[in-house]
């Protein structure tokens, strides 16, 4: 039970992290223009402040709204109802469709964990961020 909860949450975080590692060099929020791109972003202010605020917001969500209580059965782990699905994208779906989507989410989360690890190791080894690893030197800025 605890392992499934951890796998679901780590998979969701890894999916966001792998997309973020590739998108982050292109999109920077106002006030963060001088922050280096890539893994070293959280070492320099204001990137440090952004990292700390991200950890605090995620920790509050983990302890509050998005926590799996001990009374939840194994099939409903990671299902937070309207809190986690505000657009109600799968409301009314059959049980078979729900199981198929849950398995897809788990498999994509597993792949994203490996992808994120690969992006991090490659950046530490080469010093190139996620987009530079793909061959982009000039980034389109948004």
PLY file of the C-alpha trace (Angstrom):
ply
format ascii 1.0
element vertex 142
property float x
property float y
property float z
element edge 141
property int vertex1
property int vertex2
end_header
0.00 0.00 0.00
2.72 2.50 0.97
4.77 1.52 -2.06
1.84 2.11 -4.42
1.21 5.54 -2.88
4.89 6.42 -3.29
4.99 5.08 -6.86
1.92 7.10 -7.87
3.16 10.35 -6.33
6.76 9.97 -7.51
5.53 9.13 -11.01
3.40 12.28 -11.12
6.28 14.42 -9.88
8.67 12.82 -12.38
6.28 13.50 -15.27
6.19 17.17 -14.31
9.96 17.26 -13.74
10.84 15.74 -17.10
8.65 18.24 -18.95
9.94 21.06 -16.76
13.57 20.18 -17.41
13.01 20.64 -21.13
10.68 23.67 -20.95
12.47 25.61 -18.20
15.24 27.03 -20.43
12.60 28.58 -22.73
10.18 30.03 -20.19
11.32 32.18 -17.32
9.10 34.16 -15.00
9.63 37.91 -14.62
12.35 38.58 -12.07
14.12 35.29 -12.81
15.94 36.39 -15.98
19.39 36.28 -14.34
18.90 32.80 -12.88
20.98 30.19 -14.73
19.14 27.58 -16.72
19.26 23.94 -15.65
19.94 22.22 -12.35
22.01 25.04 -10.92
19.00 27.39 -10.97
18.15 26.75 -7.32
21.67 27.66 -6.16
21.39 31.37 -7.03
18.85 33.89 -5.75
16.04 34.43 -6.73
16.02 30.82 -7.93
16.62 29.76 -4.33
13.48 31.60 -3.23
11.46 29.97 -5.98
12.77 26.53 -4.99
11.97 27.07 -1.30
8.46 28.31 -2.10
7.89 25.30 -4.39
8.96 22.91 -1.62
6.70 24.64 0.91
3.64 24.64 -1.37
4.17 20.98 -2.33
4.70 20.00 1.31
1.50 21.76 2.37
-0.43 20.03 -0.42
1.08 16.67 0.53
0.15 17.05 4.18
-3.24 18.58 3.51
-5.50 18.19 0.52
-3.57 15.53 -1.38
-2.88 12.97 1.31
-3.98 9.37 1.10
-5.46 8.45 4.44
-5.16 5.01 6.02
-8.84 4.31 5.31
-8.52 4.51 1.51
-8.58 1.20 -0.30
-5.89 0.27 -2.80
-8.05 1.05 -5.84
-8.64 4.66 -4.84
-5.03 5.63 -4.09
-4.18 8.83 -5.90
-7.84 9.62 -6.64
-8.53 12.93 -4.94
-11.94 13.56 -6.45
-12.80 17.13 -7.41
-9.69 18.46 -5.61
-7.31 16.55 -7.89
-9.50 16.60 -10.99
-11.14 20.04 -11.12
-12.11 19.64 -14.79
-13.75 16.27 -14.04
-12.07 14.72 -17.07
-12.94 11.10 -16.28
-16.23 11.52 -14.46
-18.72 8.99 -15.77
-16.04 6.74 -17.23
-16.55 3.05 -16.78
-14.52 1.07 -14.28
-12.56 -0.61 -17.12
-11.63 2.77 -18.60
-10.56 3.97 -15.16
-8.33 0.90 -14.67
-6.80 1.37 -18.13
-6.02 5.03 -17.46
-4.61 4.20 -14.02
-2.27 1.61 -15.56
-1.21 4.09 -18.24
-0.49 6.69 -15.59
1.62 4.23 -13.60
3.57 3.12 -16.69
4.13 6.69 -17.89
5.21 7.64 -14.37
7.76 4.83 -14.34
9.12 5.95 -17.71
9.25 9.55 -16.51
11.25 8.56 -13.42
13.88 7.00 -15.69
13.76 9.98 -18.09
14.18 12.50 -15.28
17.09 10.54 -13.85
18.68 10.47 -17.31
18.24 14.22 -17.78
19.80 14.93 -14.37
22.75 12.55 -14.86
23.42 13.87 -18.36
23.34 17.47 -17.14
25.73 16.69 -14.30
28.07 14.85 -16.69
28.02 17.31 -19.59
26.91 20.61 -18.06
24.19 20.95 -20.72
20.57 21.53 -19.72
17.64 19.51 -21.07
17.24 21.46 -24.33
20.97 21.61 -25.04
21.08 17.83 -24.67
18.53 17.66 -27.50
20.77 19.81 -29.72
19.14 23.22 -29.30
21.65 26.00 -28.78
19.42 29.05 -29.26
16.25 28.75 -27.24
13.00 30.33 -28.35
12.00 32.68 -25.54
8.38 32.96 -24.42
0 1
1 2
2 3
3 4
4 5
5 6
6 7
7 8
8 9
9 10
10 11
11 12
12 13
13 14
14 15
15 16
16 17
17 18
18 19
19 20
20 21
21 22
22 23
23 24
24 25
25 26
26 27
27 28
28 29
29 30
30 31
31 32
32 33
33 34
34 35
35 36
36 37
37 38
38 39
39 40
40 41
41 42
42 43
43 44
44 45
45 46
46 47
47 48
48 49
49 50
50 51
51 52
52 53
53 54
54 55
55 56
56 57
57 58
58 59
59 60
60 61
61 62
62 63
63 64
64 65
65 66
66 67
67 68
68 69
69 70
70 71
71 72
72 73
73 74
74 75
75 76
76 77
77 78
78 79
79 80
80 81
81 82
82 83
83 84
84 85
85 86
86 87
87 88
88 89
89 90
90 91
91 92
92 93
93 94
94 95
95 96
96 97
97 98
98 99
99 100
100 101
101 102
102 103
103 104
104 105
105 106
106 107
107 108
108 109
109 110
110 111
111 112
112 113
113 114
114 115
115 116
116 117
117 118
118 119
119 120
120 121
121 122
122 123
123 124
124 125
125 126
126 127
127 128
128 129
129 130
130 131
131 132
132 133
133 134
134 135
135 136
136 137
137 138
138 139
139 140
140 141
